[in-house]
Amino acid sequence: MLYLKIVICLISLVLAFLEGYRLDDLRFRRSMPLIESVESVAPTSDDTSGWQLRARLLFAENCEIEPQSKIAYYTNNIDIQLYRETPSMFECGNEKEQFEVLLTLADVAEPGFLIINDRAWKIRRAASSESGVHSLPGLHEMSLFPVWVDEANLSADDEANQYHLSIRGIQAVGCTLTEIYSLRQSENGTNLGVYNAMPADGVCPAVETPVHELMAISATDLRADTLFSVNTYVLQALKEQEVSVSDKVLTNIFRVDVQVKETQISLDVAGEHPDGCDYPVIVNQTRRGNTVDVEVYREVPADVVCPMILKPYNDTIAVKGEFETGQYTIKVNSHTQSVNI
């Protein structure tokens, strides 16, 4: 069954290519699993510099597509994203689907925390009293509490290819708690989550404690010219970046209604932009005899990653010039039709 689905998907990709769509315009949907259990296990090799993590996952759909993982290391925690991306043309079943993933992690100093999607665990290592050799890390689930961010400033370090981030805010408890982080990409931009982790039965004074954090973020982790937020605090800094290289992104046109009034022609055009970037629409017109070419597109900076969503496009375009009685061919991007006047 899996091979049949893969063959169907490949055929769809070929057809999409033959119809004129770029392969990088194909859309995917990301799904997040329910994490059923997490445990540390012994390494499968003689390498003792790391440890392994076994996670059992449950997806709401049966797509027969293996899950993906992304692992990031911060000073106080390891951040793991477990998900899968399915081509929009791929059909999934309604049955739930289970997976077991085995991840190899680098060793981290104590104390340490682990974030997987939206859940957190404290990593505890116990040394043997006889040999001094560390045993497998123990995992104790914690509760995440977001830090309230009052101010965040981002500055670029071009030589180091990274950003420096300064965060000021408060945590709502009086205990001395470590700040831990997660970095998530979405169709709206990039969000850095800053949290405290507490055991479920932990007791702390209900007083506000100031937080001031400094950290470095790799430039490759922040998508250019999109919003960047720290918890609920939104920075506009990345919106101000200037770019010099742009790609011409054509609008997908699926309907053109030609309106004729005396010697003038106007076009009621309907279609969709293949992404969610908000850039102005450009319309260019050329005329060769009885053929009118209209190109509708946007200039999108080459280093921008746009949200993978469709945005509707509707407009009325007045065709330049006058038209005598006769037959004309109207082309709007890949849409072509004839009209008699």
BALO-363909 format. One record per residue (C-alpha): residue number from 0; chain; x, z, y. Coordinates in pm, whole numbers. Layout:
BEGIN
ATOM num chaine      u      w      v
ATOM NUM      A      X      Z      Y
...
//
This chain:
BEGIN
ATOM num chaine      u      w      v
ATOM   0      A      0      0      0
ATOM   1      A    285     86    236
ATOM   2      A    456   -248    175
ATOM   3      A    131   -431    246
ATOM   4      A     94   -250    579
ATOM   5      A    453   -331    672
ATOM   6      A    400   -701    590
ATOM   7      A     81   -708    800
ATOM   8      A    262   -541   1090
ATOM   9      A    550   -791   1071
ATOM  10      A    307  -1083   1067
ATOM  11      A    134   -937   1375
ATOM  12      A    468   -907   1553
ATOM  13      A    547  -1273   1481
ATOM  14      A    203  -1384   1602
ATOM  15      A    244  -1180   1919
ATOM  16      A    579  -1345   1980
ATOM  17      A    436  -1694   1923
ATOM  18      A    158  -1618   2170
ATOM  19      A    416  -1555   2440
ATOM  20      A    436  -1176   2448
ATOM  21      A    778  -1011   2469
ATOM  22      A    859   -780   2179
ATOM  23      A    947   -498   2419
ATOM  24      A    593   -518   2561
ATOM  25      A    438   -408   2230
ATOM  26      A    271    -73   2262
ATOM  27      A    310    233   2043
ATOM  28      A    107    550   2018
ATOM  29      A    281    881   1966
ATOM  30      A    120   1145   1745
ATOM  31      A    225   1507   1708
ATOM  32      A    194   1697   1379
ATOM  33      A     69   2042   1296
ATOM  34      A    374   2245   1193
ATOM  35      A    275   2422    872
ATOM  36      A    600   2606    800
ATOM  37      A    964   2625    908
ATOM  38      A   1255   2780    716
ATOM  39      A   1635   2770    721
ATOM  40      A   1806   2647    406
ATOM  41      A   2162   2632    278
ATOM  42      A   2365   2319    368
ATOM  43      A   2368   2055     99
ATOM  44      A   2742   1998    149
ATOM  45      A   3054   2215    179
ATOM  46      A   3040   2196    557
ATOM  47      A   2967   2549    681
ATOM  48      A   2980   2462   1052
ATOM  49      A   2607   2399   1057
ATOM  50      A   2284   2486    886
ATOM  51      A   1972   2306    780
ATOM  52      A   1610   2345    873
ATOM  53      A   1316   2247    654
ATOM  54      A    985   2183    829
ATOM  55      A    655   2094    665
ATOM  56      A    431   1879    884
ATOM  57      A     69   1772    873
ATOM  58      A    -50   1462   1061
ATOM  59      A   -417   1399   1132
ATOM  60      A   -392   1034   1015
ATOM  61      A   -251    867    707
ATOM  62      A    -23    593    843
ATOM  63      A    252    611    579
ATOM  64      A    512    608    856
ATOM  65      A    798    857    843
ATOM  66      A    819   1113   1127
ATOM  67      A   1098   1101   1384
ATOM  68      A   1303   1382   1535
ATOM  69      A   1493   1440   1857
ATOM  70      A   1730   1737   1885
ATOM  71      A   1878   1875   2209
ATOM  72      A   2111   2175   2249
ATOM  73      A   2096   2409   2546
ATOM  74      A   2295   2722   2626
ATOM  75      A   2035   2958   2481
ATOM  76      A   1828   2743   2249
ATOM  77      A   1787   2436   2034
ATOM  78      A   1496   2208   2128
ATOM  79      A   1345   1986   1858
ATOM  80      A   1071   1727   1893
ATOM  81      A    896   1614   1575
ATOM  82      A    658   1319   1607
ATOM  83      A    597    965   1496
ATOM  84      A    534    645   1686
ATOM  85      A    295    391   1538
ATOM  86      A    249     31   1662
ATOM  87      A    -92      1   1827
ATOM  88      A   -183   -283   1589
ATOM  89      A   -110    -65   1283
ATOM  90      A   -422     69   1109
ATOM  91      A   -413    425    976
ATOM  92      A   -643    601    732
ATOM  93      A   -859    900    818
ATOM  94      A   -699   1123    554
ATOM  95      A   -446   1385    662
ATOM  96      A    -84   1320    569
ATOM  97      A    189   1572    486
ATOM  98      A    562   1534    529
ATOM  99      A    866   1751    472
ATOM 100      A   1168   1692    696
ATOM 101      A   1519   1831    657
ATOM 102      A   1727   1860    976
ATOM 103      A   2096   1948   1001
ATOM 104      A   2170   2166   1304
ATOM 105      A   2492   2272   1470
ATOM 106      A   2573   2643   1468
ATOM 107      A   2478   2831   1784
ATOM 108      A   2593   3165   1918
ATOM 109      A   2375   3471   1898
ATOM 110      A   2128   3525   2053
ATOM 111      A   1963   3190   2007
ATOM 112      A   1616   3045   2006
ATOM 113      A   1454   2744   1848
ATOM 114      A   1172   2540   2005
ATOM 115      A    986   2289   1789
ATOM 116      A    724   2095   1986
ATOM 117      A    527   2379   2148
ATOM 118      A    629   2671   1923
ATOM 119      A    935   2897   1933
ATOM 120      A   1140   3112   1694
ATOM 121      A   1427   3353   1746
ATOM 122      A   1737   3273   1541
ATOM 123      A   1898   3580   1388
ATOM 124      A   2215   3586   1186
ATOM 125      A   2317   3886    976
ATOM 126      A   2680   3923    864
ATOM 127      A   2752   4061    521
ATOM 128      A   2902   4412    544
ATOM 129      A   3140   4331    258
ATOM 130      A   3268   3980    330
ATOM 131      A   3176   3935    696
ATOM 132      A   3037   3593    607
ATOM 133      A   2724   3498    796
ATOM 134      A   2412   3452    589
ATOM 135      A   2147   3191    657
ATOM 136      A   1977   3230    996
ATOM 137      A   1650   3416    991
ATOM 138      A   1363   3274   1193
ATOM 139      A   1116   3503   1367
ATOM 140      A    830   3332   1550
ATOM 141      A    792   3416   1916
ATOM 142      A    535   3351   2189
ATOM 143      A    626   3120   2477
ATOM 144      A    558   3222   2838
ATOM 145      A    624   2961   3112
ATOM 146      A    826   3071   3413
ATOM 147      A    641   3028   3743
ATOM 148      A    861   2789   3945
ATOM 149      A    844   2826   4325
ATOM 150      A   1132   2592   4410
ATOM 151      A   1340   2331   4229
ATOM 152      A   1615   2111   4370
ATOM 153      A   1781   1817   4198
ATOM 154      A   2111   1658   4303
ATOM 155      A   2297   1369   4141
ATOM 156      A   2657   1391   4020
ATOM 157      A   2746   1024   3976
ATOM 158      A   3099   1091   3850
ATOM 159      A   2972   1312   3567
ATOM 160      A   2663   1093   3510
ATOM 161      A   2436   1396   3533
ATOM 162      A   2202   1587   3761
ATOM 163      A   2242   1945   3881
ATOM 164      A   1916   2139   3885
ATOM 165      A   1853   2464   4070
ATOM 166      A   1537   2660   3983
ATOM 167      A   1389   2961   4158
ATOM 168      A   1076   3139   4045
ATOM 169      A    938   3447   3875
ATOM 170      A    857   3566   3527
ATOM 171      A    554   3785   3485
ATOM 172      A    718   4060   3277
ATOM 173      A    976   4326   3359
ATOM 174      A   1189   4284   3046
ATOM 175      A   1523   4107   3073
ATOM 176      A   1445   3782   2895
ATOM 177      A   1652   3470   2836
ATOM 178      A   1533   3140   2982
ATOM 179      A   1499   2862   2726
ATOM 180      A   1425   2494   2780
ATOM 181      A   1250   2186   2646
ATOM 182      A   1264   1833   2787
ATOM 183      A    964   1610   2720
ATOM 184      A    899   1247   2808
ATOM 185      A    543   1131   2876
ATOM 186      A    366    834   3033
ATOM 187      A    360   1030   3360
ATOM 188      A    734   1098   3373
ATOM 189      A    970   1370   3250
ATOM 190      A    892   1741   3230
ATOM 191      A   1144   2020   3189
ATOM 192      A    979   2327   3038
ATOM 193      A   1134   2661   3134
ATOM 194      A   1013   2955   2925
ATOM 195      A   1064   3312   2816
ATOM 196      A   1012   3395   2449
ATOM 197      A    871   3729   2335
ATOM 198      A    774   3867   1994
ATOM 199      A    400   3890   1942
ATOM 200      A    416   4271   1933
ATOM 201      A    660   4299   2226
ATOM 202      A    580   4540   2510
ATOM 203      A    715   4484   2863
ATOM 204      A    625   4627   3205
ATOM 205      A    375   4409   3390
ATOM 206      A    599   4346   3692
ATOM 207      A    729   4026   3839
ATOM 208      A   1099   3955   3795
ATOM 209      A   1283   3690   3998
ATOM 210      A   1440   3396   3814
ATOM 211      A   1728   3184   3946
ATOM 212      A   1868   2925   3707
ATOM 213      A   2132   2654   3743
ATOM 214      A   2167   2383   3481
ATOM 215      A   2299   2032   3427
ATOM 216      A   2086   1748   3288
ATOM 217      A   2232   1423   3158
ATOM 218      A   2131   1123   3366
ATOM 219      A   2025    946   3048
ATOM 220      A   1760   1214   2991
ATOM 221      A   1578   1138   3317
ATOM 222      A   1401    806   3349
ATOM 223      A   1480    639   3678
ATOM 224      A   1214    605   3946
ATOM 225      A    958    826   3771
ATOM 226      A    828   1171   3849
ATOM 227      A   1028   1467   3728
ATOM 228      A    866   1810   3704
ATOM 229      A    979   2160   3611
ATOM 230      A    679   2330   3452
ATOM 231      A    409   2260   3712
ATOM 232      A    652   2206   4003
ATOM 233      A    683   1832   4074
ATOM 234      A    997   1686   4230
ATOM 235      A    988   1354   4412
ATOM 236      A   1367   1311   4415
ATOM 237      A   1377   1042   4148
ATOM 238      A   1116    839   4336
ATOM 239      A   1364    795   4621
ATOM 240      A   1630    618   4415
ATOM 241      A   1705    264   4533
ATOM 242      A   1738    -14   4282
ATOM 243      A   1870   -363   4341
ATOM 244      A   1793   -544   4017
ATOM 245      A   1431   -627   3930
ATOM 246      A   1252   -796   3643
ATOM 247      A    956  -1028   3694
ATOM 248      A    671   -885   3485
ATOM 249      A    383  -1131   3448
ATOM 250      A     25  -1005   3450
ATOM 251      A   -178  -1089   3141
ATOM 252      A   -468  -1310   3263
ATOM 253      A   -770  -1351   3035
ATOM 254      A  -1042  -1482   3272
ATOM 255      A  -1045  -1716   3573
ATOM 256      A  -1372  -1809   3746
ATOM 257      A  -1328  -2105   3983
ATOM 258      A  -1544  -2096   4296
ATOM 259      A  -1581  -2420   4498
ATOM 260      A  -1709  -2429   4855
ATOM 261      A  -1689  -2771   5019
ATOM 262      A  -1317  -2859   5004
ATOM 263      A  -1192  -2505   4933
ATOM 264      A  -1126  -2336   4599
ATOM 265      A  -1103  -1965   4524
ATOM 266      A  -1027  -1795   4192
ATOM 267      A  -1189  -1476   4064
ATOM 268      A   -917  -1349   3833
ATOM 269      A   -936  -1073   3569
ATOM 270      A   -655   -944   3351
ATOM 271      A   -429   -649   3293
ATOM 272      A    -77   -534   3368
ATOM 273      A    116   -467   3044
ATOM 274      A    239   -127   3166
ATOM 275      A    144    164   3389
ATOM 276      A    403    116   3667
ATOM 277      A    249    100   4014
ATOM 278      A    423   -188   4194
ATOM 279      A    263   -441   4432
ATOM 280      A    123   -763   4287
ATOM 281      A    286  -1087   4404
ATOM 282      A     99  -1420   4398
ATOM 283      A    288  -1749   4425
ATOM 284      A    116  -2090   4444
ATOM 285      A    245  -2441   4392
ATOM 286      A     58  -2772   4375
ATOM 287      A    165  -3090   4197
ATOM 288      A    -92  -3366   4243
ATOM 289      A   -411  -3246   4072
ATOM 290      A   -243  -2948   3907
ATOM 291      A   -239  -2606   4073
ATOM 292      A      5  -2343   3941
ATOM 293      A    -60  -1981   4033
ATOM 294      A    185  -1711   3923
ATOM 295      A     73  -1348   3931
ATOM 296      A    343  -1090   3871
ATOM 297      A    511   -769   3984
ATOM 298      A    879   -704   4045
ATOM 299      A    969   -395   3840
ATOM 300      A   1320   -244   3868
ATOM 301      A   1518   -324   3555
ATOM 302      A   1616     38   3489
ATOM 303      A   1260    172   3507
ATOM 304      A   1079    275   3188
ATOM 305      A    706    235   3250
ATOM 306      A    421    426   3083
ATOM 307      A    293    225   2786
ATOM 308      A    -63    193   2909
ATOM 309      A   -266   -106   3024
ATOM 310      A   -382   -121   3387
ATOM 311      A   -672   -356   3474
ATOM 312      A   -617   -626   3733
ATOM 313      A   -896   -798   3929
ATOM 314      A   -857  -1008   4242
ATOM 315      A   -990  -1309   4431
ATOM 316      A   -721  -1563   4515
ATOM 317      A   -784  -1826   4781
ATOM 318      A   -607  -2149   4676
ATOM 319      A   -417  -2306   4962
ATOM 320      A   -501  -2655   5084
ATOM 321      A   -805  -2881   5063
ATOM 322      A   -946  -3050   4753
ATOM 323      A  -1119  -3388   4741
ATOM 324      A  -1363  -3496   4471
ATOM 325      A  -1193  -3522   4133
ATOM 326      A  -1070  -3334   3828
ATOM 327      A   -813  -3059   3868
ATOM 328      A   -611  -2839   3633
ATOM 329      A   -583  -2475   3733
ATOM 330      A   -305  -2266   3574
ATOM 331      A   -284  -1891   3630
ATOM 332      A     13  -1760   3430
ATOM 333      A    -63  -1857   3068
ATOM 334      A   -435  -1923   3138
ATOM 335      A   -524  -2293   3190
ATOM 336      A   -859  -2460   3263
ATOM 337      A   -999  -2778   3414
ATOM 338      A  -1251  -2805   3697
ATOM 339      A  -1445  -3096   3845
ATOM 340      A  -1518  -3107   4216
//
